[in-house]
Amino acid sequence: MSSAARGEGRPRRMMLAYDRIPNGSLQDALLGWRCPELVVEWPRRLAVTRDVAASLHYLHSVVKPHQFRRR
């Protein structure tokens, strides 16, 4: 993991970049594609999905200037 601060003369904004996350992606974890024994129950899956959606909404709509990254 690494971090960077941007903005000369402006408040610092911190960002995190992950090189590699073991055990696959969030999609893998939620759907059990890599480790079926690690699959979480549906209420927890829904809670995680809601949290991710709320975070994306915040980054794309609330934060000024808008923050996003595309692959």
N, C-alpha and C positions, 0 to 999 in steps of 0.2 A: 504494500500500500504506500502511496505517496500523497503528498498534499502540495498545494500551491496557493499563494496569495496573489490576488490581482488588484490593481487599482492604485496608480500613483496620484496622490492628492485627494483620493477618495477613501472612504472607509474600506478596510480590508475585507475581502470576501474569500472564504476558505473553500477549497474543493478537495475531494478525495478521489483517487484513481486506484482501482484494485487491479493488480496484475493477473491474478488467477484466484478463483474461488474454488476450493476443493469440493468434491461431491456434486459438481454440476451447477446448473442454473436454478433459479427460483422455480421456473416452470418444471424442471426435473423433480424438484423436491415436492411441489404441490401435486404432481401427477404420478409420482413414484416410478418414473421411467428408468432411473439408474439404480435406486435402492428401494424396492417395493416395501421392505420392512420399515422404512422411515416415513411412510406416508402418514400425514396428519389427518385427523377427522375433518369432516366438512365444515363444522362451525369455525374451526381454526383457519381453514383454507379461506373461507369467506372473509374473516377478520383481516387476514394478511392481504387479500386482494383489495379490500376497502382501504387499508392503510396505504398501499402502493398507489391506488387511484387518487387518494387525497394528497399524497406527496407530489405526484405528477401535476395535479391541478395547481397546487401551490407554486411549484417551480415554473410552470408555463403561463399562469394567469395572474398570480398575486405579486411575485417578486419582480421588481423593476430595477434594471432592465431584465427582460425575460432570460431565464437560464435554461438551456437545453443542450444536449449533445446527441449527435447522430453518429451511427457507425459508418 
